[in-house]
Amino acid sequence: QCGFQDNQAKGLPLIMGLVILYDPQTGEPQVILDSATVTAIRTAAASAMATKHRARAGKEGAAEAFPSRPSLVHNGAAERGDQR
């Protein structure tokens, strides 16, 4: 198994990572982001787009198609850096 198995009991993510954006001219790091936050935003965006397209196509049950933990993005936790 990968990750830090004891972290969940501590309220920490199982797996941690960083996303680093570098200046293309100098290679100097410009932004360092927590990958859990990036993943939460990407997951929420993908779910929203899929739900929108299902609704446009007249599909029912869009909400049931995308079960997930409470979104970090929707409750403002992403802005606070909360990873729980």
GUVEXPA-322550 format. One record per residue: z, y, x of N, C-alpha, C in turn. Coordinates in steps of 0.1 Angstrom, whole numbers, padded with zeros to 4 digits, always signed. Example, Ala and Ser with C-alpha at 12.3 -4.5 7.8 and 13.67 -1.06 7.14 Angstrom:
2
+0078-0057+0132+0078-0045+0123+0078-0033+0132 +0071-0022+0128+0071-0011+0137+0079+0000+0129 
This chain:
84
+0000-0012+0008+0000+0000+0000+0000+0012+0009 -0007+0023+0004-0007+0035+0011+0002+0045+0005 +0005+0056+0012+0014+0066+0007+0028+0064+0011 +0036+0073+0007+0051+0073+0010+0058+0068-0002 +0061+0055-0003+0066+0049-0015+0079+0055-0020 +0088+0060-0011+0100+0066-0016+0099+0080-0021 +0088+0086-0020+0086+0100-0024+0088+0102-0039 +0083+0093-0047+0083+0095-0061+0098+0096-0066 +0107+0089-0060+0121+0089-0064+0127+0103-0060 +0121+0110-0050+0125+0123-0046+0118+0134-0053 +0109+0131-0062+0101+0141-0069+0090+0147-0061 +0085+0139-0051+0074+0143-0043+0062+0135-0046 +0050+0140-0042+0038+0132-0044+0038+0119-0035 +0032+0109-0041+0031+0096-0033+0022+0098-0021 +0011+0105-0023+0002+0108-0012+0000+0123-0010 +0000+0127+0002-0001+0142+0005-0013+0144+0013 -0019+0156+0012-0030+0159+0020-0033+0174+0020 -0041+0178+0029-0045+0193+0030-0060+0194+0029 -0065+0205+0023-0079+0209+0023-0079+0222+0031 -0087+0222+0042-0088+0234+0051-0102+0239+0050 -0103+0252+0047-0116+0259+0047-0117+0267+0060 -0127+0264+0068-0129+0271+0081-0140+0281+0080 -0139+0292+0088-0149+0302+0090-0162+0295+0096 -0173+0296+0090-0185+0289+0095-0190+0295+0108 -0187+0307+0111-0191+0313+0124-0182+0310+0135 -0169+0310+0133-0159+0309+0144-0152+0296+0144 -0151+0289+0133-0143+0277+0132-0129+0279+0129 -0125+0292+0128-0111+0296+0126-0107+0292+0111 -0095+0285+0110-0091+0282+0096-0088+0295+0088 -0094+0295+0076-0092+0306+0067-0083+0304+0055 -0083+0291+0050-0075+0288+0039-0070+0274+0041 -0057+0271+0038-0051+0258+0038-0046+0256+0024 -0050+0245+0017-0046+0242+0003-0040+0228+0003 -0031+0227-0006-0025+0214-0009-0035+0206-0017 -0038+0194-0013-0048+0186-0020-0044+0182-0034 -0031+0181-0036-0027+0177-0050-0030+0188-0060 -0029+0201-0056-0033+0212-0064-0048+0212-0067 -0056+0210-0056-0070+0209-0058-0074+0198-0067 -0068+0187-0066-0071+0175-0074-0067+0178-0089 -0056+0184-0091-0051+0188-0105-0061+0197-0111 -0066+0207-0104-0076+0217-0109-0089+0210-0112 -0093+0202-0103-0106+0195-0104-0105+0185-0116 -0094+0178-0118-0093+0168-0129-0093+0175-0142 -0086+0187-0143-0085+0194-0155-0099+0200-0159 -0106+0205-0149-0120+0210-0151-0129+0199-0156 -0129+0188-0149-0138+0177-0153-0135+0172-0167 -0122+0171-0171-0118+0167-0184-0123+0177-0195 -0121+0190-0191-0125+0201-0201-0141+0200-0203 -0148+0198-0192-0163+0198-0193-0167+0185-0201 -0161+0174-0199-0165+0162-0206-0161+0163-0221 -0149+0169-0224-0145+0171-0238-0155+0181-0245 -0159+0191-0238-0168+0201-0243-0181+0194-0247 -0186+0186-0238-0199+0180-0240-0198+0169-0251 -0187+0162-0252-0185+0152-0263-0184+0159-0276 -0177+0171-0277-0176+0178-0289-0190+0183-0293 -0198+0188-0284-0211+0193-0287-0220+0182-0292 -0218+0170-0287-0226+0159-0291-0221+0153-0305 -0210+0158-0310-0205+0154-0322-0196+0141-0321 -0192+0138-0309-0184+0126-0307-0169+0129-0311 -0163+0118-0316-0149+0120-0320-0140+0113-0310 -0128+0116-0310-0118+0109-0301-0119+0114-0286 -0123+0126-0284-0125+0131-0270-0111+0132-0264 -0101+0136-0271-0087+0137-0265-0082+0123-0260 -0085+0113-0268-0081+0099-0264-0089+0094-0252 -0100+0100-0249-0109+0095-0238-0104+0099-0225 -0095+0109-0224-0090+0114-0212-0075+0115-0211 -0068+0104-0212-0054+0104-0211-0049+0108-0197 -0039+0116-0195-0034+0119-0182-0020+0124-0183 -0014+0126-0171-0001+0132-0171-0002+0147-0175 +0008+0153-0179+0007+0168-0182+0000+0175-0171 -0009+0184-0175-0017+0191-0165-0009+0201-0158 -0010+0201-0145-0004+0211-0137-0011+0225-0139 -0023+0225-0142-0031+0237-0144-0027+0244-0157 -0025+0237-0168-0022+0243-0180-0008+0248-0182 +0001+0243-0174+0015+0248-0176+0018+0258-0165 +0008+0262-0157+0011+0272-0146+0017+0267-0134 +0019+0254-0133+0026+0249-0121+0017+0250-0108 +0004+0249-0110-0005+0250-0099-0003+0264-0092 -0001+0274-0099+0001+0288-0093+0014+0288-0086 +0024+0281-0090+0037+0280-0084+0037+0271-0072 +0027+0262-0071+0027+0253-0060+0035+0240-0063 +0039+0239-0076+0046+0227-0080+0037+0214-0080 +0041+0204-0073+0033+0192-0072+0039+0180-0080 +0049+0182-0088+0055+0171-0095+0047+0166-0107 
